[in-house]
Amino acid sequence: MRVLIVDDEVRLAETVRRGLVAEGFVVDVVNDGVNGLDAALAGEFDAIVLDIMLPGMHGYEIVRRLRAARVWTPVLMLSAKDGEYDQVDAFDLGADDYLTKPFSMMVLIAHLRALLRRGAPERPTVLSAGSLQLDPARRRVARDGNEIALTPREFALLEFLLRHKGRVVSKTDILRGVWDSHYEGDDNVVEVYIGYLRRKIDAPFGEDSIETVRGVGYRYRDESG
């Protein structure tokens, strides 16, 4: 399995490279953002380990450009930060996993192997339901051709609902998929953000696309039929 490491901490990158090689991986290392993007676009990698803070180009921008170019190689992002919004931003832009520094090699290898088992199936370029369209790569939402401005969290929630359209998802499902699997706050935050979405994607257009299933959760109506 071939892995690309993009990290400007040279000693850390070399330590990770040696650890992965010892486990049988073939590893390329790049220490800046611009060359990291070039390598990711040009090379055939099974996974990319990508630092967020990089010289030349931010890790978030690298992920955004990869997904815009329809490069679906699994990306494991590394960060010295440990904030839920940093993780949400990474996932919103198309990252597949997130690991906070410092980490052990055993944990990194476990995350990589999980990504490799899942593979890199091509993701839909545009998600749609009725007159609503969501473009994950360009981070755009429109209804009837009218672009709708959403916050990163609102965008992530709408994308989650669209990927499960026609099915009921619970507040717990939404918290795990949009917030964080270890989120311990009030689950009413989901209801609040559902309200935000309804006011932006439905109310101005006379639509009612997000259904509340009392005692269970929410369902985005499948308007395809």
C-alpha atoms as an extended CHARMM CRD file, in Angstrom:
* protein
*
       225  EXT
         1         1  MET       CA              0.0000000000        0.0000000000        0.0000000000  PROA      1               0.0000000000
         2         2  ARG       CA              1.3530000000        3.3980000000       -0.9930000000  PROA      2               0.0000000000
         3         3  VAL       CA              0.9230000000        6.3470000000        1.3690000000  PROA      3               0.0000000000
         4         4  LEU       CA              1.7420000000       10.0410000000        0.9050000000  PROA      4               0.0000000000
         5         5  ILE       CA              2.7760000000       12.0230000000        4.0070000000  PROA      5               0.0000000000
         6         6  VAL       CA              2.5060000000       15.8250000000        3.7680000000  PROA      6               0.0000000000
         7         7  ASP       CA              3.9210000000       17.4150000000        6.9240000000  PROA      7               0.0000000000
         8         8  ASP       CA              6.4120000000       20.2550000000        7.4460000000  PROA      8               0.0000000000
         9         9  GLU       CA              7.6870000000       18.7930000000       10.7200000000  PROA      9               0.0000000000
        10        10  VAL       CA             10.5840000000       16.9770000000        9.0920000000  PROA      10              0.0000000000
        11        11  ARG       CA             11.5580000000       14.8410000000       12.0720000000  PROA      11              0.0000000000
        12        12  LEU       CA              7.9730000000       13.7770000000       12.7410000000  PROA      12              0.0000000000
        13        13  ALA       CA              7.4040000000       12.9770000000        9.0720000000  PROA      13              0.0000000000
        14        14  GLU       CA             10.5430000000       10.8400000000        9.0140000000  PROA      14              0.0000000000
        15        15  THR       CA              9.5090000000        9.0250000000       12.2000000000  PROA      15              0.0000000000
        16        16  VAL       CA              6.1000000000        8.2800000000       10.7030000000  PROA      16              0.0000000000
        17        17  ARG       CA              7.6860000000        7.2090000000        7.4140000000  PROA      17              0.0000000000
        18        18  ARG       CA              9.9820000000        4.7270000000        9.1430000000  PROA      18              0.0000000000
        19        19  GLY       CA              7.1240000000        3.3630000000       11.2470000000  PROA      19              0.0000000000
        20        20  LEU       CA              4.9360000000        2.8130000000        8.2060000000  PROA      20              0.0000000000
        21        21  VAL       CA              7.7330000000        1.2620000000        6.1670000000  PROA      21              0.0000000000
        22        22  ALA       CA              8.3370000000       -1.1920000000        9.0270000000  PROA      22              0.0000000000
        23        23  GLU       CA              4.6820000000       -2.2090000000        8.6720000000  PROA      23              0.0000000000
        24        24  GLY       CA              5.0680000000       -2.8710000000        4.9480000000  PROA      24              0.0000000000
        25        25  PHE       CA              3.7880000000        0.4410000000        3.5220000000  PROA      25              0.0000000000
        26        26  VAL       CA              5.4660000000        2.2330000000        0.6110000000  PROA      26              0.0000000000
        27        27  VAL       CA              5.7930000000        5.8650000000        1.6860000000  PROA      27              0.0000000000
        28        28  ASP       CA              6.4620000000        9.1940000000       -0.0610000000  PROA      28              0.0000000000
        29        29  VAL       CA              7.1010000000       12.3210000000        2.0160000000  PROA      29              0.0000000000
        30        30  VAL       CA              6.5830000000       15.9900000000        1.0940000000  PROA      30              0.0000000000
        31        31  ASN       CA              7.2060000000       18.8720000000        3.4980000000  PROA      31              0.0000000000
        32        32  ASP       CA              5.1200000000       21.7310000000        2.0590000000  PROA      32              0.0000000000
        33        33  GLY       CA              1.6000000000       22.3290000000        0.8480000000  PROA      33              0.0000000000
        34        34  VAL       CA              2.1730000000       23.2280000000       -2.8000000000  PROA      34              0.0000000000
        35        35  ASN       CA              4.3260000000       20.1950000000       -3.5630000000  PROA      35              0.0000000000
        36        36  GLY       CA              2.0210000000       18.0810000000       -1.4360000000  PROA      36              0.0000000000
        37        37  LEU       CA             -0.9400000000       18.9800000000       -3.6380000000  PROA      37              0.0000000000
        38        38  ASP       CA              1.0800000000       18.2870000000       -6.7850000000  PROA      38              0.0000000000
        39        39  ALA       CA              2.1220000000       14.8800000000       -5.4660000000  PROA      39              0.0000000000
        40        40  ALA       CA             -1.4290000000       14.0030000000       -4.4150000000  PROA      40              0.0000000000
        41        41  LEU       CA             -2.8170000000       14.9790000000       -7.8270000000  PROA      41              0.0000000000
        42        42  ALA       CA             -0.1010000000       13.2170000000       -9.8160000000  PROA      42              0.0000000000
        43        43  GLY       CA              0.5940000000       10.1030000000       -7.7420000000  PROA      43              0.0000000000
        44        44  GLU       CA             -1.4610000000        6.9590000000       -7.2720000000  PROA      44              0.0000000000
        45        45  PHE       CA             -1.7230000000        6.7160000000       -3.5090000000  PROA      45              0.0000000000
        46        46  ASP       CA             -3.9380000000        4.4770000000       -1.4230000000  PROA      46              0.0000000000
        47        47  ALA       CA             -4.0920000000        7.0840000000        1.3770000000  PROA      47              0.0000000000
        48        48  ILE       CA             -2.7760000000       10.5440000000        2.2620000000  PROA      48              0.0000000000
        49        49  VAL       CA             -1.6400000000       11.6550000000        5.7300000000  PROA      49              0.0000000000
        50        50  LEU       CA             -2.0080000000       15.4340000000        5.6360000000  PROA      50              0.0000000000
        51        51  ASP       CA             -1.0600000000       18.0610000000        8.2000000000  PROA      51              0.0000000000
        52        52  ILE       CA             -3.3750000000       21.0760000000        8.4500000000  PROA      52              0.0000000000
        53        53  MET       CA             -0.8060000000       23.8230000000        9.0960000000  PROA      53              0.0000000000
        54        54  LEU       CA              1.6080000000       23.7740000000        6.1550000000  PROA      54              0.0000000000
        55        55  PRO       CA              3.8470000000       26.3330000000        4.4220000000  PROA      55              0.0000000000
        56        56  GLY       CA              2.7580000000       27.3060000000        0.9300000000  PROA      56              0.0000000000
        57        57  MET       CA             -0.7900000000       25.9710000000        1.1220000000  PROA      57              0.0000000000
        58        58  HSD       CA             -3.1080000000       25.1200000000        4.0100000000  PROA      58              0.0000000000
        59        59  GLY       CA             -4.1190000000       21.4920000000        4.4470000000  PROA      59              0.0000000000
        60        60  TYR       CA             -7.8110000000       22.4200000000        4.1910000000  PROA      60              0.0000000000
        61        61  GLU       CA             -7.1760000000       23.9960000000        0.7900000000  PROA      61              0.0000000000
        62        62  ILE       CA             -5.3440000000       20.8900000000       -0.3890000000  PROA      62              0.0000000000
        63        63  VAL       CA             -8.3400000000       18.7060000000        0.4850000000  PROA      63              0.0000000000
        64        64  ARG       CA            -10.7570000000       21.1450000000       -1.1500000000  PROA      64              0.0000000000
        65        65  ARG       CA             -8.7460000000       21.1580000000       -4.3870000000  PROA      65              0.0000000000
        66        66  LEU       CA             -8.3780000000       17.3750000000       -4.4160000000  PROA      66              0.0000000000
        67        67  ARG       CA            -12.1160000000       16.8430000000       -4.0820000000  PROA      67              0.0000000000
        68        68  ALA       CA            -12.8820000000       19.5690000000       -6.6330000000  PROA      68              0.0000000000
        69        69  ALA       CA            -10.5810000000       17.6710000000       -9.0270000000  PROA      69              0.0000000000
        70        70  ARG       CA            -12.5050000000       14.4600000000       -8.2000000000  PROA      70              0.0000000000
        71        71  VAL       CA             -9.5190000000       12.8420000000       -6.5300000000  PROA      71              0.0000000000
        72        72  TRP       CA            -11.1300000000       10.6430000000       -3.8690000000  PROA      72              0.0000000000
        73        73  THR       CA             -7.9940000000        9.2090000000       -2.2180000000  PROA      73              0.0000000000
        74        74  PRO       CA             -8.7630000000        8.7770000000        1.5130000000  PROA      74              0.0000000000
        75        75  VAL       CA             -7.2650000000       11.6380000000        3.5570000000  PROA      75              0.0000000000
        76        76  LEU       CA             -6.2650000000       11.3930000000        7.2160000000  PROA      76              0.0000000000
        77        77  MET       CA             -5.7150000000       14.9140000000        8.5460000000  PROA      77              0.0000000000
        78        78  LEU       CA             -3.2700000000       15.6960000000       11.3460000000  PROA      78              0.0000000000
        79        79  SER       CA             -3.5320000000       18.7150000000       13.6110000000  PROA      79              0.0000000000
        80        80  ALA       CA             -2.0040000000       20.0800000000       16.7900000000  PROA      80              0.0000000000
        81        81  LYS       CA             -5.4730000000       21.5310000000       17.4850000000  PROA      81              0.0000000000
        82        82  ASP       CA             -8.1410000000       19.5640000000       19.3230000000  PROA      82              0.0000000000
        83        83  GLY       CA            -11.3580000000       21.4250000000       18.6250000000  PROA      83              0.0000000000
        84        84  GLU       CA            -14.6310000000       20.0790000000       17.2800000000  PROA      84              0.0000000000
        85        85  TYR       CA            -14.9320000000       22.9320000000       14.7840000000  PROA      85              0.0000000000
        86        86  ASP       CA            -11.5030000000       22.0950000000       13.3350000000  PROA      86              0.0000000000
        87        87  GLN       CA            -12.6680000000       18.5200000000       12.8190000000  PROA      87              0.0000000000
        88        88  VAL       CA            -15.9720000000       19.6210000000       11.3110000000  PROA      88              0.0000000000
        89        89  ASP       CA            -14.1510000000       21.9310000000        8.8930000000  PROA      89              0.0000000000
        90        90  ALA       CA            -11.8950000000       19.0420000000        7.8340000000  PROA      90              0.0000000000
        91        91  PHE       CA            -14.8180000000       16.6750000000        7.2410000000  PROA      91              0.0000000000
        92        92  ASP       CA            -16.8860000000       19.3770000000        5.5070000000  PROA      92              0.0000000000
        93        93  LEU       CA            -14.1150000000       19.8760000000        2.9680000000  PROA      93              0.0000000000
        94        94  GLY       CA            -13.7960000000       16.1660000000        2.2060000000  PROA      94              0.0000000000
        95        95  ALA       CA            -11.3330000000       14.6560000000        4.6910000000  PROA      95              0.0000000000
        96        96  ASP       CA            -12.0670000000       11.0660000000        5.7370000000  PROA      96              0.0000000000
        97        97  ASP       CA            -10.4780000000       10.9510000000        9.1960000000  PROA      97              0.0000000000
        98        98  TYR       CA             -8.8040000000       13.2530000000       11.7250000000  PROA      98              0.0000000000
        99        99  LEU       CA             -6.0430000000       12.6410000000       14.2520000000  PROA      99              0.0000000000
       100       100  THR       CA             -4.7460000000       15.0810000000       16.8750000000  PROA      100             0.0000000000
       101       101  LYS       CA             -1.0310000000       15.4030000000       17.6180000000  PROA      101             0.0000000000
       102       102  PRO       CA              0.6880000000       13.8950000000       19.5100000000  PROA      102             0.0000000000
       103       103  PHE       CA             -0.3510000000       10.3720000000       18.5470000000  PROA      103             0.0000000000
       104       104  SER       CA              1.1530000000        6.9000000000       18.7570000000  PROA      104             0.0000000000
       105       105  MET       CA              2.2290000000        4.9750000000       15.6660000000  PROA      105             0.0000000000
       106       106  MET       CA             -0.1190000000        2.1510000000       16.6270000000  PROA      106             0.0000000000
       107       107  VAL       CA             -3.1010000000        4.5290000000       16.5630000000  PROA      107             0.0000000000
       108       108  LEU       CA             -2.0120000000        6.1070000000       13.2570000000  PROA      108             0.0000000000
       109       109  ILE       CA             -1.5890000000        2.6860000000       11.6400000000  PROA      109             0.0000000000
       110       110  ALA       CA             -4.9970000000        1.5620000000       12.9330000000  PROA      110             0.0000000000
       111       111  HSD       CA             -6.6360000000        4.6700000000       11.4250000000  PROA      111             0.0000000000
       112       112  LEU       CA             -4.8610000000        4.1470000000        8.0980000000  PROA      112             0.0000000000
       113       113  ARG       CA             -5.8210000000        0.4870000000        7.8930000000  PROA      113             0.0000000000
       114       114  ALA       CA             -9.4440000000        1.3900000000        8.5880000000  PROA      114             0.0000000000
       115       115  LEU       CA             -9.3510000000        3.9330000000        5.7430000000  PROA      115             0.0000000000
       116       116  LEU       CA             -7.7490000000        1.4290000000        3.3900000000  PROA      116             0.0000000000
       117       117  ARG       CA            -10.3880000000       -1.1920000000        4.2020000000  PROA      117             0.0000000000
       118       118  ARG       CA            -13.1070000000        1.3020000000        3.2890000000  PROA      118             0.0000000000
       119       119  GLY       CA            -11.3490000000        2.2290000000        0.0520000000  PROA      119             0.0000000000
       120       120  ALA       CA            -12.1050000000        5.3080000000       -2.0180000000  PROA      120             0.0000000000
       121       121  PRO       CA            -15.4510000000        4.9320000000       -3.7860000000  PROA      121             0.0000000000
       122       122  GLU       CA            -16.2820000000        7.8740000000       -6.0120000000  PROA      122             0.0000000000
       123       123  ARG       CA            -18.5800000000       10.2970000000       -4.2550000000  PROA      123             0.0000000000
       124       124  PRO       CA            -21.5360000000       11.9320000000       -5.9740000000  PROA      124             0.0000000000
       125       125  THR       CA            -20.5370000000       15.1940000000       -7.5960000000  PROA      125             0.0000000000
       126       126  VAL       CA            -23.9100000000       16.7320000000       -6.7490000000  PROA      126             0.0000000000
       127       127  LEU       CA            -26.5510000000       15.5760000000       -4.2700000000  PROA      127             0.0000000000
       128       128  SER       CA            -30.1280000000       16.5000000000       -5.1180000000  PROA      128             0.0000000000
       129       129  ALA       CA            -33.7100000000       16.1760000000       -3.9480000000  PROA      129             0.0000000000
       130       130  GLY       CA            -36.4340000000       17.8280000000       -5.9630000000  PROA      130             0.0000000000
       131       131  SER       CA            -35.3780000000       21.3820000000       -6.7690000000  PROA      131             0.0000000000
       132       132  LEU       CA            -32.5650000000       21.4100000000       -4.1670000000  PROA      132             0.0000000000
       133       133  GLN       CA            -28.9640000000       20.6940000000       -5.1480000000  PROA      133             0.0000000000
       134       134  LEU       CA            -25.8680000000       20.4080000000       -2.9520000000  PROA      134             0.0000000000
       135       135  ASP       CA            -22.3610000000       20.2950000000       -4.4380000000  PROA      135             0.0000000000
       136       136  PRO       CA            -19.9540000000       18.8360000000       -1.8140000000  PROA      136             0.0000000000
       137       137  ALA       CA            -16.7890000000       19.7030000000       -3.7530000000  PROA      137             0.0000000000
       138       138  ARG       CA            -17.6670000000       23.3510000000       -4.3800000000  PROA      138             0.0000000000
       139       139  ARG       CA            -19.6110000000       23.7010000000       -1.1080000000  PROA      139             0.0000000000
       140       140  ARG       CA            -22.6250000000       25.2150000000       -2.8560000000  PROA      140             0.0000000000
       141       141  VAL       CA            -26.3320000000       24.7880000000       -2.2040000000  PROA      141             0.0000000000
       142       142  ALA       CA            -29.0760000000       26.0200000000       -4.5260000000  PROA      142             0.0000000000
       143       143  ARG       CA            -32.8310000000       25.6510000000       -4.9190000000  PROA      143             0.0000000000
       144       144  ASP       CA            -34.4810000000       26.4240000000       -8.2370000000  PROA      144             0.0000000000
       145       145  GLY       CA            -31.1320000000       27.8780000000       -9.3290000000  PROA      145             0.0000000000
       146       146  ASN       CA            -31.0030000000       30.3030000000       -6.3820000000  PROA      146             0.0000000000
       147       147  GLU       CA            -27.8070000000       29.9190000000       -4.3580000000  PROA      147             0.0000000000
       148       148  ILE       CA            -28.2990000000       29.5670000000       -0.5860000000  PROA      148             0.0000000000
       149       149  ALA       CA            -25.6270000000       30.6360000000        1.9170000000  PROA      149             0.0000000000
       150       150  LEU       CA            -25.0960000000       28.1260000000        4.7300000000  PROA      150             0.0000000000
       151       151  THR       CA            -22.6580000000       27.9970000000        7.6230000000  PROA      151             0.0000000000
       152       152  PRO       CA            -20.2280000000       25.0340000000        7.6590000000  PROA      152             0.0000000000
       153       153  ARG       CA            -22.3480000000       23.2550000000       10.2870000000  PROA      153             0.0000000000
       154       154  GLU       CA            -25.5940000000       23.8300000000        8.3890000000  PROA      154             0.0000000000
       155       155  PHE       CA            -23.9400000000       22.5800000000        5.1990000000  PROA      155             0.0000000000
       156       156  ALA       CA            -22.7010000000       19.4300000000        6.9410000000  PROA      156             0.0000000000
       157       157  LEU       CA            -26.1550000000       18.7630000000        8.4040000000  PROA      157             0.0000000000
       158       158  LEU       CA            -27.8870000000       19.2090000000        5.0420000000  PROA      158             0.0000000000
       159       159  GLU       CA            -25.3430000000       16.9450000000        3.3300000000  PROA      159             0.0000000000
       160       160  PHE       CA            -25.9240000000       14.2720000000        5.9890000000  PROA      160             0.0000000000
       161       161  LEU       CA            -29.7020000000       14.4780000000        5.5280000000  PROA      161             0.0000000000
       162       162  LEU       CA            -29.4170000000       14.3040000000        1.7440000000  PROA      162             0.0000000000
       163       163  ARG       CA            -27.1170000000       11.2830000000        1.8730000000  PROA      163             0.0000000000
       164       164  HSD       CA            -29.8470000000        9.5820000000        3.9400000000  PROA      164             0.0000000000
       165       165  LYS       CA            -32.8610000000       11.0660000000        2.1300000000  PROA      165             0.0000000000
       166       166  GLY       CA            -36.0350000000        9.0850000000        2.4630000000  PROA      166             0.0000000000
       167       167  ARG       CA            -34.7770000000        7.4960000000        5.6830000000  PROA      167             0.0000000000
       168       168  VAL       CA            -35.3710000000        8.5330000000        9.2860000000  PROA      168             0.0000000000
       169       169  VAL       CA            -32.2090000000        9.5290000000       11.1520000000  PROA      169             0.0000000000
       170       170  SER       CA            -32.1730000000       10.0140000000       14.9110000000  PROA      170             0.0000000000
       171       171  LYS       CA            -30.6110000000       12.9060000000       16.7980000000  PROA      171             0.0000000000
       172       172  THR       CA            -27.8760000000       10.4770000000       17.8780000000  PROA      172             0.0000000000
       173       173  ASP       CA            -27.1790000000        9.5490000000       14.2430000000  PROA      173             0.0000000000
       174       174  ILE       CA            -26.9400000000       13.2330000000       13.3380000000  PROA      174             0.0000000000
       175       175  LEU       CA            -24.6810000000       14.1120000000       16.2670000000  PROA      175             0.0000000000
       176       176  ARG       CA            -22.3020000000       11.2870000000       15.3400000000  PROA      176             0.0000000000
       177       177  GLY       CA            -22.3340000000       12.1400000000       11.6580000000  PROA      177             0.0000000000
       178       178  VAL       CA            -22.2260000000       15.9330000000       11.8200000000  PROA      178             0.0000000000
       179       179  TRP       CA            -20.8270000000       16.9080000000       15.1870000000  PROA      179             0.0000000000
       180       180  ASP       CA            -18.5430000000       14.3200000000       16.7910000000  PROA      180             0.0000000000
       181       181  SER       CA            -18.8740000000       10.7440000000       18.0070000000  PROA      181             0.0000000000
       182       182  HSD       CA            -17.8000000000       11.9520000000       21.4760000000  PROA      182             0.0000000000
       183       183  TYR       CA            -20.1180000000       14.9930000000       21.5970000000  PROA      183             0.0000000000
       184       184  GLU       CA            -21.5000000000       15.3300000000       25.1250000000  PROA      184             0.0000000000
       185       185  GLY       CA            -23.5680000000       18.5120000000       24.8190000000  PROA      185             0.0000000000
       186       186  ASP       CA            -27.3420000000       18.9290000000       24.6730000000  PROA      186             0.0000000000
       187       187  ASP       CA            -28.8620000000       16.9850000000       21.7770000000  PROA      187             0.0000000000
       188       188  ASN       CA            -31.3820000000       19.8150000000       21.3030000000  PROA      188             0.0000000000
       189       189  VAL       CA            -28.6590000000       21.5040000000       19.2530000000  PROA      189             0.0000000000
       190       190  VAL       CA            -29.8510000000       19.2650000000       16.3990000000  PROA      190             0.0000000000
       191       191  GLU       CA            -33.3740000000       20.7090000000       16.6250000000  PROA      191             0.0000000000
       192       192  VAL       CA            -31.9240000000       24.2270000000       16.6100000000  PROA      192             0.0000000000
       193       193  TYR       CA            -29.9260000000       23.5820000000       13.4240000000  PROA      193             0.0000000000
       194       194  ILE       CA            -32.8400000000       21.8350000000       11.7350000000  PROA      194             0.0000000000
       195       195  GLY       CA            -34.7380000000       25.0750000000       12.3540000000  PROA      195             0.0000000000
       196       196  TYR       CA            -31.9210000000       27.1080000000       10.8080000000  PROA      196             0.0000000000
       197       197  LEU       CA            -31.9940000000       24.8980000000        7.7010000000  PROA      197             0.0000000000
       198       198  ARG       CA            -35.7500000000       25.0960000000        7.3090000000  PROA      198             0.0000000000
       199       199  ARG       CA            -35.6190000000       28.8920000000        7.4000000000  PROA      199             0.0000000000
       200       200  LYS       CA            -32.9730000000       28.9390000000        4.6650000000  PROA      200             0.0000000000
       201       201  ILE       CA            -33.7320000000       26.0810000000        2.2650000000  PROA      201             0.0000000000
       202       202  ASP       CA            -37.5210000000       25.7240000000        2.6580000000  PROA      202             0.0000000000
       203       203  ALA       CA            -39.3900000000       28.7590000000        3.9820000000  PROA      203             0.0000000000
       204       204  PRO       CA            -38.3080000000       31.2390000000        1.2530000000  PROA      204             0.0000000000
       205       205  PHE       CA            -39.3780000000       28.7560000000       -1.4410000000  PROA      205             0.0000000000
       206       206  GLY       CA            -42.6390000000       27.5190000000        0.0640000000  PROA      206             0.0000000000
       207       207  GLU       CA            -41.1720000000       24.0430000000        0.6040000000  PROA      207             0.0000000000
       208       208  ASP       CA            -41.3550000000       21.6020000000        3.5200000000  PROA      208             0.0000000000
       209       209  SER       CA            -38.5960000000       19.0990000000        2.8030000000  PROA      209             0.0000000000
       210       210  ILE       CA            -37.3930000000       18.1590000000        6.3160000000  PROA      210             0.0000000000
       211       211  GLU       CA            -39.9520000000       16.0410000000        8.1370000000  PROA      211             0.0000000000
       212       212  THR       CA            -40.0000000000       15.6390000000       11.9230000000  PROA      212             0.0000000000
       213       213  VAL       CA            -40.7960000000       12.0500000000       12.9190000000  PROA      213             0.0000000000
       214       214  ARG       CA            -41.9150000000       12.5050000000       16.5110000000  PROA      214             0.0000000000
       215       215  GLY       CA            -40.0150000000       10.4810000000       19.0580000000  PROA      215             0.0000000000
       216       216  VAL       CA            -37.6330000000        9.1630000000       16.3970000000  PROA      216             0.0000000000
       217       217  GLY       CA            -35.8040000000       11.8750000000       14.4600000000  PROA      217             0.0000000000
       218       218  TYR       CA            -35.8830000000       13.5750000000       11.0790000000  PROA      218             0.0000000000
       219       219  ARG       CA            -36.2960000000       12.5930000000        7.4450000000  PROA      219             0.0000000000
       220       220  TYR       CA            -35.4380000000       14.5230000000        4.3070000000  PROA      220             0.0000000000
       221       221  ARG       CA            -38.3110000000       13.7800000000        1.9560000000  PROA      221             0.0000000000
       222       222  ASP       CA            -37.2610000000       11.8800000000       -1.1620000000  PROA      222             0.0000000000
       223       223  GLU       CA            -38.7850000000       14.0380000000       -3.8820000000  PROA      223             0.0000000000
       224       224  SER       CA            -37.4270000000       11.9530000000       -6.7700000000  PROA      224             0.0000000000
       225       225  GLY       CA            -40.7540000000       10.3330000000       -7.4210000000  PROA      225             0.0000000000
